[in-house]
Amino acid sequence: MIKLIAICLVLCTVSAQIPTKVSEINIKDPGFTSLASNFYKNQKRNAVLLTTFGVTGLDSIYQISFQNEDLSKPQATAFDTKSIWPNQADYYEQYQLIVEAGGFFPNPSKATGDINIYQVNDDGQITNKIKVSKDKKNFFYHKAMLVDLNGDGLPDILAARAQKSVFSSSGELIWLENKGNFQFEEHLLTSGPDVFFIFVDLDNDGKQEVVAAQYFSKELAIYTCQQSNWSLCNSSNIQKTLIDNTIGSLFNLELTDLNGDGKKELLVTNNSASGNGQVFIYEIPENYQTGKFIKHPLGSTYKPSLALLPGRGAPGTASSFTLEGSKQKYIIVSGDDAGVVRLLIPQGGSFNYKEVVLCESKNNNTIGEVAHGDFNKDGFIDLVIPFYAEGKVEIWSFKNQQQEVTQQNQDQESILSYFDYLESSLIRFIKELIKKLTNQI
């Protein structure tokens, strides 16, 4: 009983971990960010990649580092100032390559996008930029990834591209085959995927599936190919399984185990101009082709400012991470054109979250994609938040909060140990008392 009371008291003292702002840096039109692990290979230091985009003129890609691994001292270096609406730039440590996908439909001068590769040396310097895609008029790229599709040891590119006009829209999944010496040959795999996708083994059968968040066709779908590898796949042997087509334009997704039960879920966002944009969790059935995906809407909805302008919507991306002391994962959500960043804090139970607003942009202006990770390798999760309209990037960290929680956990363990001692002492006292009373009788 004493220990039960102690546990209740300890549980009542547990508080959520909330990050705090550490620093900021001024960069015009910051859009998308990503963690680049061991970008400075010789120094074993991380970096953050940042893309910018504007309505007119050329755009830039930056690498952000931290002097002496101090998050309060960020410094940004532009390694490309002649990019065309770069959406996402991702660093692949094993190849020391950055892959960037660009273009966007609201701007006719930037509607035809491309895919570029940047070579990175051991000191984190960009040594070469190589355009690997061929222009297809009015098709832009939002997501491209390195993966060896044909098993020849060379990194190929898997990408989604889309086109949007007044009367029509379409999406295509393509494979850029690496022929060596950074020469790539394009193959069309199937139609459908347009903006965002992941390439994952969804059912643990050893084969990869493409899960696509389709913006224009408003579908969350799975593409499966039963060939030995995806280089042998095409529209005639790729099967499509529809998960959901009821939540409007899909934007972002992640495969992750959110509640720590050993089973992975799909973390998804839609992107809406009408105010019903939201975050969703989809439980994956054992047989994804015939089973039912159970959907869980999370938190508040999002409504963008200036919703009538083309391309406006909310929210943007949602991604998950684990903090010390929490079996369940936290979720960070960028509001995109709703101009807000929210943290979803697990509350125990099945997909139960508390929603906290971390920061907001002035006049609900656009906030780009939030990246998370241990930027300076001090063991704590950090965030980088791009305020697009305000021309700044903020660095946040969970360090202070996690230190407090770690101390709190130590205090809780001491409390429980003390109550264990009291409980055992009380039991011994009762036993001795009973023995004495029995002897007297």
Long-range contacts (C-beta under 8 A, 24 or more apart in sequence): 2-419, 2-422, 2-423, 2-426, 3-416, 3-419, 3-420, 3-423, 5-419, 6-415, 6-416, 6-419, 7-416, 9-415, 10-412, 10-415, 10-416, 13-408, 13-412, 14-408, 14-412, 15-405, 15-408, 16-345, 16-354, 16-356, 17-323, 17-325, 17-326, 17-330, 17-345, 17-398, 17-401, 17-402, 17-405, 18-343, 18-356, 18-358, 18-398, 18-401, 19-343, 19-358, 19-381, 19-382, 19-383, 19-396, 19-397, 19-398, 19-401, 20-396, 20-397, 20-400, 20-401, 21-359, 21-394, 21-395, 21-396, 22-71, 22-72, 22-382, 22-395, 22-396, 22-397, 23-71, 23-72, 23-73, 23-74, 23-394, 23-395, 24-74, 24-392, 24-393, 24-394, 24-395, 25-64, 25-74, 25-75, 25-76, 25-392, 25-393, 25-395, 26-391, 26-392, 26-393, 27-52, 27-62, 27-76, 27-386, 27-391, 27-392, 27-393, 28-52, 28-54, 28-391, 29-53, 29-54, 29-59, 29-388, 29-391, 30-368, 30-386, 30-387, 30-388, 30-391, 30-392, 30-393, 31-86, 31-87, 31-368, 31-369, 31-386, 31-388, 32-86, 32-87, 32-88, 32-89, 32-368, 32-369, 32-386, 33-368, 33-369, 33-370, 33-371, 33-384, 33-386, 33-393, 34-88, 34-89, 34-90, 34-91, 34-369, 34-371, 35-371, 35-372, 35-373, 35-375, 36-63, 36-91, 36-93, 36-98, 37-91, 37-93, 37-373, 38-93, 39-63, 39-65, 39-91, 39-93, 39-120, 39-124, 40-65, 40-122, 40-123, 40-124, 41-96, 41-122, 41-123, 41-124, 42-122, 42-123, 43-123, 43-124, 44-377, 45-69, 45-124, 45-377, 46-373, 46-374, 46-375, 46-376, 46-377, 47-91, 47-124, 48-371, 48-375, 48-384, 49-89, 49-90, 49-91, 49-98, 50-76, 50-89, 50-384, 50-386, 50-393, 51-83, 51-86, 51-87, 51-88, 51-89, 51-100, 52-86, 53-85, 53-86, 53-87, 53-104, 53-110, 55-107, 56-109, 58-82, 58-83, 58-84, 59-83, 59-84, 59-85, 59-86, 59-102, 61-86, 61-89, 61-98, 61-100, 61-118, 63-124, 64-384, 64-393, 65-124, 66-375, 66-376, 69-376, 69-377, 69-378, 70-376, 71-375, 71-376, 71-382, 71-395, 71-397, 72-395, 74-393, 74-395, 76-393, 79-118, 79-126, 80-118, 80-126, 80-129, 83-116, 84-110, 84-113, 84-114, 85-110, 85-113, 85-140, 87-113, 87-140, 87-141, 87-142, 87-143, 88-142, 88-143, 88-144, 88-369, 90-145, 91-120, 92-146, 92-155, 95-146, 95-155, 96-120, 96-121, 96-122, 97-146, 97-155, 98-126, 99-144, 99-145, 99-146, 99-157, 100-144, 101-141, 101-142, 101-143, 101-144, 101-159, 102-140, 102-141, 103-139, 103-140, 103-141, 104-140, 104-311, 105-138, 105-140, 105-162, 105-163, 105-164, 105-310, 105-311, 106-309, 106-310, 106-311, 110-140, 111-138, 111-140, 111-163, 112-136, 112-137, 112-138, 112-139, 112-140, 113-139, 113-140, 113-141, 113-161, 114-141, 115-141, 115-144, 115-157, 115-159, 115-176, 117-182, 130-182, 132-157, 132-176, 132-182, 132-184, 133-159, 133-176, 133-184, 133-186, 134-186, 136-161, 136-163, 138-163, 138-164, 138-165, 139-163, 139-172, 142-194, 142-195, 142-196, 143-195, 143-196, 143-197, 145-199, 147-199, 149-175, 149-177, 149-229, 149-230, 149-231, 150-177, 150-229, 150-231, 151-229, 151-231, 152-178, 154-178, 154-180, 156-184, 156-231, 157-184, 158-199, 158-210, 158-230, 160-193, 160-194, 160-195, 160-196, 160-197, 160-212, 161-194, 162-194, 162-195, 162-215, 162-216, 164-216, 169-194, 169-216, 169-217, 170-194, 170-216, 171-195, 171-212, 171-214, 171-215, 171-216, 171-217, 173-197, 173-210, 173-212, 173-223, 175-230, 175-231, 177-231, 187-231, 187-234, 188-234, 188-235, 189-230, 189-233, 189-234, 189-235, 189-238, 190-223, 190-233, 190-234, 190-235, 190-238, 190-240, 191-235, 192-217, 192-219, 192-221, 192-223, 192-240, 193-221, 193-223, 195-250, 195-251, 196-250, 196-251, 196-252, 196-253, 197-253, 198-253, 198-254, 198-255, 200-255, 202-255, 202-284, 202-288, 203-284, 203-286, 203-287, 203-288, 211-253, 211-255, 211-266, 212-250, 213-250, 213-251, 213-252, 213-253, 213-268, 213-269, 214-250, 215-249, 215-250, 215-251, 215-271, 216-249, 218-245, 218-247, 218-248, 218-249, 218-250, 219-243, 219-244, 219-245, 219-250, 220-244, 220-245, 220-247, 220-250, 220-253, 220-266, 220-268, 220-282, 222-288, 222-289, 224-289, 239-289, 241-288, 241-289, 243-282, 243-288, 243-293, 244-282, 244-293, 244-295, 247-278, 247-280, 248-272, 248-274, 248-276, 248-277, 249-313, 251-313, 251-315, 251-316, 251-317, 252-316, 252-317, 252-318, 254-318, 254-319, 254-320, 256-320, 256-329, 257-329, 258-320, 258-328, 258-329, 258-331, 258-346, 258-351, 259-327, 259-328, 259-329, 259-346, 259-350, 259-351, 260-327, 260-328, 260-329, 266-293, 267-318, 267-319, 267-320, 267-331, 268-318, 269-315, 269-316, 269-317, 269-318, 269-333, 271-313, 271-314, 271-315, 271-316, 271-336, 272-302, 272-303, 272-304, 272-313, 272-314, 273-304, 273-307, 273-308, 273-312, 273-313, 273-314, 274-303, 274-307, 275-301, 275-302, 275-303, 275-307, 276-301, 277-301, 277-302, 277-303, 277-304, 277-313, 277-314, 277-315, 277-338, 278-302, 278-315, 279-315, 279-318, 279-331, 279-333, 279-344, 281-351, 296-351, 298-331, 298-344, 298-351, 298-353, 298-355, 299-333, 299-342, 299-344, 299-353, 299-355, 300-342, 300-355, 302-335, 302-336, 302-338, 302-340, 303-338, 304-336, 304-337, 304-338, 304-364, 305-337, 305-338, 305-339, 305-363, 305-364, 305-365, 306-337, 307-337, 312-337, 313-337, 314-338, 316-367, 316-368, 316-369, 317-369, 317-370, 319-370, 319-372, 321-372, 321-373, 321-381, 323-381, 323-398, 323-402, 323-405, 324-402, 324-405, 324-406, 325-402, 325-405, 325-406, 325-409, 332-370, 332-372, 332-383, 333-370, 334-367, 334-368, 334-369, 334-370, 334-385, 335-367, 336-366, 336-367, 336-368, 337-364, 337-365, 337-366, 338-364, 339-363, 339-364, 339-365, 339-366, 339-367, 339-389, 340-364, 340-367, 341-367, 341-370, 341-385, 358-385, 358-396, 359-385, 359-394, 361-387, 361-388, 361-389, 361-390, 362-389, 362-390, 363-389, 365-389, 365-390
